[in-house]
């Protein structure tokens, strides 16, 4: 009963997470599109304007220069979309990855950790990485050397990817990276963008000149959020693709796919700017990096498929499936964490196993299964299963 309740709670929170994330990302993308399409107006009180057509209606959108002492009402703020996305996401992190740390966060073949140790490390990365990033961009150095600060930030993300994939399971490391960057994004809104906007509004109401530095800092963080969005979205769906997080070079795969997300985001930012420049080469480069990353991740499996190996009988691998897999993939499972066979995959009979040979190849080669290597499959057993699965595939 407890497992069922946890599953339904997880479903409800995940649904909330997706809804609020759509609202946040949609608003962010839309305002970015607006800023890139604003045209100059004759009225000096208007910083930019555009006409748009939607749902059968014509809209005239203006970006106004507000004079001190004046403030339009009602004034709409955009913050709760971000806050609830993080709150629901962190709750999911706790329910799935913290309560199920043995299965989802820890891989003893990477680093033997107790659940409490893995959770403490995860929380430390969330808070500590934000402080490093935040104080870098609060510094005078970032203001004077913005491009260099960007490179330092990118290097810091690479170091995080390397560290996480050498501490957690591949699945856990990818999700943790997404959680880290999502924390940066929401913290940017909570600690920088919103306080800056409140000070700007307060100055306007009191008839004081606005501090342009506040606008500049908010603009930086908003731009960072814009470019981090697609990499974070990849991290959140990566657990469905063991071929990515299960690679031996998974940190490099993670950075490669991050680069793809940033290039795609930059393409849309660039193409929406007023003008005729259409940087299609960014999409071409993104595709090349994606293909190279996929090849890197798939190389061991491709190499295995090309190797000539002696025939392996089912009787040689049957004991491995019985000992390492059937506890979670049976009509009546025996593992306490999984009351039903995951994704309905049954591995009790030769016929059932043969039908799943292609899936077994991906899951075992990527080390996504056994989940968290809870049943302690050895490298020798893994290699034997892979060779057999390669043989029986059509």
QUITARA-V231630 format. One record per backbone hydrogen bond with DSSP energy under -1.0 kcal/mol. CO is the residue of the C=O (numbers start at 1). NH is the residue of the N-H. If there is no record, write none. Layout:
BEGIN
co=CO nh=NH
co=CO nh=NH
END
This chain:
BEGIN
co=1 nh=5
co=2 nh=6
co=3 nh=7
co=4 nh=8
co=5 nh=9
co=6 nh=10
co=7 nh=11
co=8 nh=12
co=9 nh=13
co=10 nh=14
co=11 nh=15
co=12 nh=16
co=13 nh=17
co=14 nh=18
co=15 nh=19
co=16 nh=20
co=17 nh=21
co=18 nh=22
co=19 nh=23
co=20 nh=24
co=21 nh=25
co=22 nh=26
co=23 nh=27
co=24 nh=28
co=25 nh=29
co=26 nh=30
co=27 nh=31
co=28 nh=32
co=29 nh=33
co=30 nh=34
co=31 nh=35
co=32 nh=36
co=34 nh=37
co=36 nh=274
co=39 nh=49
co=43 nh=46
co=45 nh=65
co=48 nh=63
co=49 nh=39
co=50 nh=61
co=52 nh=59
co=54 nh=57
co=57 nh=54
co=59 nh=52
co=61 nh=50
co=63 nh=47
co=63 nh=48
co=67 nh=70
co=79 nh=83
co=80 nh=84
co=81 nh=85
co=82 nh=86
co=83 nh=87
co=84 nh=88
co=85 nh=89
co=86 nh=90
co=87 nh=91
co=88 nh=92
co=89 nh=93
co=90 nh=94
co=91 nh=95
co=92 nh=96
co=93 nh=97
co=93 nh=98
co=94 nh=99
co=98 nh=101
co=100 nh=104
co=101 nh=105
co=101 nh=106
co=105 nh=169
co=107 nh=110
co=107 nh=111
co=114 nh=118
co=115 nh=119
co=116 nh=120
co=117 nh=121
co=118 nh=122
co=119 nh=123
co=120 nh=124
co=121 nh=125
co=122 nh=126
co=123 nh=127
co=124 nh=128
co=125 nh=129
co=127 nh=131
co=128 nh=132
co=129 nh=133
co=130 nh=134
co=131 nh=135
co=132 nh=136
co=133 nh=137
co=139 nh=143
co=140 nh=144
co=141 nh=145
co=145 nh=149
co=146 nh=150
co=147 nh=151
co=148 nh=152
co=149 nh=153
co=150 nh=154
co=151 nh=155
co=152 nh=156
co=153 nh=157
co=154 nh=158
co=155 nh=159
co=156 nh=160
co=157 nh=161
co=158 nh=162
co=159 nh=163
co=160 nh=164
co=161 nh=165
co=164 nh=167
co=164 nh=168
co=169 nh=173
co=170 nh=174
co=171 nh=175
co=172 nh=176
co=173 nh=177
co=174 nh=178
co=175 nh=179
co=176 nh=180
co=177 nh=181
co=178 nh=182
co=179 nh=183
co=180 nh=184
co=181 nh=185
co=182 nh=186
co=183 nh=187
co=184 nh=188
co=185 nh=189
co=186 nh=190
co=187 nh=191
co=188 nh=192
co=188 nh=193
co=189 nh=194
co=192 nh=196
co=193 nh=197
co=194 nh=198
co=195 nh=199
co=196 nh=200
co=197 nh=201
co=198 nh=202
co=199 nh=203
co=200 nh=204
co=201 nh=205
co=202 nh=206
co=203 nh=208
co=204 nh=69
co=204 nh=207
co=211 nh=214
co=212 nh=216
co=213 nh=217
co=214 nh=218
co=215 nh=219
co=216 nh=220
co=217 nh=221
co=218 nh=222
co=219 nh=223
co=220 nh=224
co=221 nh=225
co=222 nh=226
co=223 nh=227
co=224 nh=228
co=225 nh=229
co=228 nh=232
co=229 nh=233
co=230 nh=234
co=231 nh=235
co=232 nh=236
co=234 nh=238
co=237 nh=240
co=238 nh=241
co=241 nh=244
co=241 nh=245
co=242 nh=246
co=247 nh=250
co=249 nh=253
co=250 nh=254
co=251 nh=255
co=252 nh=256
co=253 nh=257
co=254 nh=258
co=255 nh=259
co=256 nh=260
co=257 nh=261
co=258 nh=262
co=259 nh=263
co=260 nh=264
co=261 nh=265
co=262 nh=266
co=263 nh=267
co=264 nh=268
co=265 nh=269
co=266 nh=270
co=267 nh=271
co=268 nh=272
co=270 nh=273
co=278 nh=280
co=279 nh=282
co=280 nh=284
co=281 nh=285
co=282 nh=286
co=283 nh=287
co=284 nh=288
co=285 nh=289
co=286 nh=290
co=287 nh=291
co=288 nh=292
co=289 nh=293
co=290 nh=294
co=291 nh=295
co=292 nh=296
co=293 nh=297
co=294 nh=298
co=298 nh=302
co=299 nh=303
co=300 nh=304
co=301 nh=305
co=302 nh=306
co=313 nh=316
co=314 nh=318
co=317 nh=321
co=318 nh=322
co=319 nh=323
co=320 nh=324
co=321 nh=325
co=321 nh=326
co=325 nh=328
co=325 nh=329
co=327 nh=334
co=327 nh=335
co=328 nh=342
co=329 nh=347
co=335 nh=338
co=341 nh=344
co=342 nh=345
co=349 nh=353
co=350 nh=354
co=351 nh=355
co=354 nh=357
co=356 nh=360
co=357 nh=361
co=358 nh=362
co=359 nh=363
co=360 nh=364
co=361 nh=365
co=362 nh=366
co=363 nh=368
co=363 nh=369
co=370 nh=373
co=371 nh=374
co=373 nh=376
co=378 nh=382
co=379 nh=383
co=380 nh=384
co=381 nh=385
co=382 nh=386
co=383 nh=387
co=384 nh=388
co=385 nh=389
co=386 nh=390
co=387 nh=391
co=388 nh=392
END
